[in-house]
């Protein structure tokens, strides 16, 4: 990769020079506010006028990461970035030349290019703590305590990795949205960085892949630059937010209320924003679930219901949300590495490996990663259906071969009171006659083995019985707790968020979908204290974590999206509305996020903005702001062909606004003229 990365030497020296202001930031603030020519664009406009408090007054303090953001933010040119660097270089007597390139540097969203809050009395991001972390990073000291403290003060997690990368790209990798998407293509999908340990785990994963050449780059800066160059990271042409710190206020709403609805005009990117919020909150692909409500969606889809099974029988089945909550509940107490491979609704099976006590079959299974059972005389028969040729062991064989699912948990029986191993099923049933008297195999990833743990209490006071394989009374969380007890602690489970995204939330009949969960989703009723008995409570099996009643775990967040103009918006009754906090996404917001800050957008941004503003101003006069056109529609623009965009994507939508009016087409044509900045004789009212 041909790039110089000249910025690295300058950034590192600047980092050292800034340390002199750690305990006295006033001279630094005064320099930034001095009106130095390096902080102005070609027209003389200040490049740092965004640095002010909520009431518009000048800042009196600043953190070091916000200083770096001055020349690492959107909407300023390379030349302006170099001018700012030269201003710092002259003022601080930096020997390294100002950068001649900024390759591989992620930039922050220009709307909020600083990391301290406007109102330090309301929600302080402790600036002193940021300087403390900064000093440890620059000096190469241990940063875990400082890192976690800054996060607890509200510093956005992904943005913090970006800031550390600015200071030392040889040691820290940025996990901005581009880099996360790019690394995903190399199998790095888990970004649980709610703590420094979690961040280090990601760094180690990247380093390991660099070492074994799974990632074809040798340093973090090359990866970041490749992420910027790559066009495959955004195939749907959805907007990439360079820095989700612009969402910090919305994240605060979500963390405080647990339930959020993004509402606004069509095409404002609400669904994409929901995903960005989930990632900014700290969720990863494994802890995000997205569904779309529609008029036919009901309680059985969302919570639970009775479903027909083979043979004319019926079974209670968990819905999407209940399955999701089970996994979230497990994550509250279990490290990610232990949960890897679990299915959405894991069951816990008791398995005997040639009876009890030490034996050669048990040793073979634990050493080689599988479980084995017998009944060799039946051969390799299919036990998914009733088989009249099998009497003894029929239920055991059916459980082992078909009922047991990949991602379920197995607990090895060492004695009637003890388990010696806990694992996760990773393979389908296999028959191998070389196994002799124990020819039936299932691959297992052992989480803990060669242990001795009493199971009486977690098995409902019951001892293990002689049957080889059966569904135990042990709950998944209890089984995983045993495994975690015998594993090296990583604390990767700390406050891991699970985000359930409901697209078009207003299009379903919410009282029918949520049922008795109306109260359970409230933030004040999260956890066991909000437990409710569901409609099918008497059908829930032993071992199910919700056997005593369903509740929404504290680490579950719900984000809904809806268009204000949707005709089904009235289905959002007051009882549901008051359980969510609401955030409007305006058309103007969408332009900044989707077009202005989207480096992949190839159209004429200025013309897009002008056409949007003219069209939306006229629409607002007639219908109100909720009917304005969001910028996502303009992602369909090809070769600056605004006429084709109008015919294929805008005209039909706008016609619906006037449907039923005698002169509907004339009014749409009038909007077309306004869109093209042409005169029109028609008044749309």
Protein Blocks (a to p, Z undefined) as FASTA:
>chain_A
ZZfklmmmmmmmmmmmmmmmmmomklmmmmmmnopaklpcfkopafklmpccfkopacfb
dcfklmmmmmmcghiafklmmmmmmmmmmmnopabdcdfbfehiacddfklmcfbdfblm
lmccdfklmmmmmmmmmnopafklmmmmmmmnopafklmmmmmmmmmmmlbccfbfklmm
mmmmnopabdcfkbfklmmmmmmmmmmmmmnomaccfbfklmmmmmmmpmklmmnopacd
fblklmmmmmmmmmmnopacdeddehklmmmmmmmmmmmnopafklcccddddfkbcfkl
mmoccdddehhiacddddfklmmmmmmmmmmmpcfklmgopafbdcdddddeeiiajdfk
lmmmmmnopaddehklnopadfkbccfkbcghklmmmmmmmmpcghiacdddfbfkbcfb
dcddfbdcdddfklommlbccddddfbghiacdfklmnoopacdfbfbdcdfbdfklmmm
mmmmmpccehlmgopacddddehkllpcfklmnmmmlmmmpmklgcjklgccdfklmmpc
ehiaklnoccddfkbccdddddfklmklmmmcfklmmmpccddddfklmmmmmmmmmmkb
mbdfklmmmmmmmmmmmmmmmnojklpccfklmmmpghhiaklmmmmmmmmmmmmmmgoi
aklmmmmmmmmmmmnopacfbdgZZ
